[in-house]
Amino acid sequence: MSKPPLALLQQFVLVARLGNLSRAAAQANLTVSALSHQMRQLEERLERRLFERGPRGVTLTVEGCSLLEAVGEHFDGIEHALSHYRTRHHDALTLSASPGIMSSWLVPRLPRLVAAHPELEITLQSGSALVNFAREPVDAGLRYGRGEWAGLRSERLFGEWIAPVAAPELVAKMGGADPGDLSHWPLLGDPNPGNRWLDWFARYGGTPPKRYVAHFDSVDALRHAALEGLGVGLGRMVTSKSLIDAGRLQVLGNNYLPVPEAYWLVYPPRSQEHRGLQVFRAWLLAEADEYCRQMPGMGECGAVEG
């Protein structure tokens, strides 16, 4: 076994933590092909299989986990030591957000930000996994939850409510968008902990079904199944609005259920003095406030800190 260069180990730590070659390659300023080749080269040098490669990314083998545990903290120490010597570009901002809120709410509003602040350079990272701000070069994020993220500043943007949604083809098949007792419709299992359908039937009446057509591990998968006409899903109105406006989904009935989660701007303490974030934050809070005024029933809005 030949001794691997430190650069290969550094790239290994990056890939192992992100679990995604595309994101890791972007951060390392490499092509995906080059980074993949480097990881295979490392495996050959160590004579160990470090990754399991699949269509959704890479996962560590037992050997890979052991290597990450052995070398990861040492690279963290080096990164921390060097961070004090870097000069930041204060007009550049890297922002992370889930695909739903990014595509349906943030991106359509970005032209106004760019027009008002052409000096601001924004890099958007779309993904469902939570960013580790201590390890990744991300300045801030948009998150959905209850504002309880340890070590981060959280500012509430606006709330969310849910309603049953279905594809127009399914609505026509079932006889119209006034569903009556939803328990007679094909329902898609809710991926949220606790199953929000139980809350729905408790509030608006009816009997939960004994079985659902299918269950999903993510809201994105649930939304796609509803779009394909598989069944009725409880859709988040903020992120489903563009699909409803385009006629690809229909809301069944007129009942909307508020949920305890909301959308938040989150950032680590190190980002507080970042000029790019200050500009973006002021613009974002103004956009969120305007959105709340246009959408009655949003509940509490504005910069409520958590």
N, C-alpha and C positions, 0 to 999 in steps of 0.2 A: 504494500500500500504506500503510495507516494503522498507526501505532505501537501495538502491543498493550500493555495495562496489565500491570504486573508480576504481578498476581494470576493472570492467565491463564497466564503463563509458569510460575508456581509450580505451578499445577494440572497443567500439561503435564508437568513433571518428575515429579510424583507418579504420573501415569497411565503415563508412559513406563517408569518403573522397576518398577512393579508388574505392568504388562501386563494389568491387569484393572480394568475400570471400577467394578465393585461394591466391591472392596476399596479402591480409591482414593477412591470416594465416601464410604465409611464413615469413612476417616481424615480426609477433608476436611469432614465433617459436612454433606454435600450429598446430594441424591437422585441416583440414577444418571442420570435424565433431565436434570437440571440440569447435571451434569458433562459429559455427552455434548454438550449444547448449547454449553457453553463451549469444548469442544475444536473443534467445528465453527466456532464464532465465531473462534477463533484461526487456524484454517486459512484462513478467508475473509480475515482481516486480513493474513495473510502471503502469501496467494495461493499456497499450497503445500499439498499433501496430506501430512499428517504421519503418519497411521495407516492401516493396513489392518485393517478390522474383520471379525472372524470369530466363529463360534459359541463358540469357546473363549477369546475375549478379543481384545485388540488387539496388533498388532505394529507396530513403527516402519518407515516407509518410509526410503529413503536420505536424503530431506530431513529426516525426523524425527530420524534418528540424528545428522545434522550439527547440528541445533538443540540436541539434548540434550548433545552434546559441548561446544557453545559456552556454554550457560548453566547446566548442571547443577552444576558445581563452584562457581559463584558462590553459588547457593542453599545449597549445603553449608556454605560459609563463614559465611553469615548464620545458618544453623541452629546451627552450632557456637558462634558468638558468643553467641546468645541462650540457649543451653541452660544457661549458668551463672546465669541470672536467673530460671529457672523454679522454682516450688515443686511438688514431687512429692507426690501423694497416696499415702502409704506403705501403705495398705490396699488399693490397687488393683493388680491384676496382669494384664498382657497376656501370654498364652501362645500359642505357635504349635506345631502338631503336624500330622502327616499324618492324612488321614481314617481310615486303618485303625486306628492305635493310639488315636486320639482316641475313635472311636465304640465300638470293641470292648473297650478296656481302661480308658481314663481316665474317660470320662463315667459308666459304671455305678458307679464308686467315688466320684464327686464328692459325692453326698449326705452321705457321712460327713465330708468336709472341711467342707461348709457347716454341718453340725450342730455340729461342733467349733469352727469359726471363723466365726460368722455375720457378723463385721465385715469379712471378706475379700470384695472385689469382683473377680471373675475375668472377663476377656474372653478367649474362645477364638477363635483364628484357625485354620481348617482349610485346609490346602493342601499339595501335594506339593513345591512349589518351596521351596528353602532361603531363610529370611529373612536379609536383610542387616541385622544388628543395628546397624551404623554409620549406617544411613539410615532404618530403620523404628522406630517407637515400640513395640517389643516387648521385654519384660523377659527372657524365657527361652523355651526350646523343648524339645520331645521329638523326638529324632532317632534314626534307624536307621542304623547304620554301624559303623565301627571306632574311633570316638572321636578322629578326626584332623581337627579343625577349627581352623585357625590362629586365634590371638587369642581363643579362647573357653575357658572352663572346662567340662570335660566330666566328668560323674559317671555311671558305669555303673549301670544299674538291674537288668537281667537279660538273659540270652541268648535265642537263638531257635534253633529247629530246624524242618526242613521234612519233609513227607511227601506222597505222592501223594493227591490228593483228587478226588472226582468227584460229580456230582449223582446222587441215588438212581435216577433214571430210566435213566441210563447204566449204573449198576452192575447194575440188573436186566436190562438188555438184554444185558450182557456175561456174565451168569451168576453174579454174586455178588461180594462184596468181597474175596475172596482171589484176587488177580490172577495169581499165578504169575509168568510172564515178562511184565513190563509192556510189552515191545516189541511185543506183539500188540494192545495197546490203542491207541485214538486219543490221542496225546499233544499237549499244548499247549506250544509253545516257551517256554522260561524267559527272562524279560526281564533277569535278572541277567547281568553281564559274565562271560563264560567258560562259560555254560550249565551250570547245576547238575545237569541230567540226566546229564551225563557223570560227575560225581562220584557220583551215585546208582547208576548201573550199575556203576561201578568198585567201589563198596563192597558192593553187594548182588547183583551178578551180572546177567546178561542182556546183550542187545545193543542199543545205542541205535538208534533208527529212522533210516532214510535221510532221511526227511522228517517234519516235524511238521504237524499239522492246520492250525495258524495260529501266527503269532508276534505278540508284543505289546510295546509300549514302556513298560508300567507294570504293577506288581503288581495295581493296582485293576482294570485292564482284563482281566488274566488271570483274576482271581477271578470277575469277572462272566461271562466265557466259560465257566468251569467250572460256575457256577451254572445257566447255560442249557443244560448238557448237551452242549456242543460237544466236550469231551474231558477228559482228565485233566491237572491242573496240579499243580505242586509248591507246596503251600500252606504259608504260614508259620503255625505252630501258635498263636502268641500272638494274632494278629489274625484267625485263622479259627475260633477256639474257639467263639465265639457262634453261628456258622453251623453248626458241627458239632453243638453241643448242641441246636440247633433242628431238626436233621434235614435241613437244606438241602444239606449236603455230607457225604460219608462218606470216612473215611480207608481207603485200600486197604492191607490187610496190617497188620503190626505193626512195620515198620521206620521209624525216624526218624533223619534225618541232621542232626547239629549243623552250624551254619554259623559262620564267624568274626565275623559282624556281631552287634551287640547293640543294645539300646535305651538311650539316654542322656538325661540331663537336661543341657542346655547353656545357658550364659548368658555374656554379656560381662562383663568386669571391673566395668563401671559398675553392674551389678545386685547386686553382692555385698553391699552394705549396705542393700539394699532390704528393708524389714521384711516386706512382703507375700511376697517371694520366699523369705525365710528361713522363714516359716511354711509356705509351700507345699512347700519343699524337705524340711523335716523330716517332714511328712506323707507326701510322695511316697516318700521312702526307706523309711519304715516300711511303706507299702503294698507296695512292691516286695519288701521282705524277706519279708513274709508270703506274698506270691504265690509266691516261690521255694520256701518251705517246703511249700506246698500242691501244687507241681508238681515232682515228682522228675525229675531229669535236666536241670534248667535250667542247671546248670553254675554258674560263679562269679557271685555276686550281691553286692549292696551297693555302697557308694559308692567304687568304684575310679576314681580320677581319671585323666583323660587329657589 
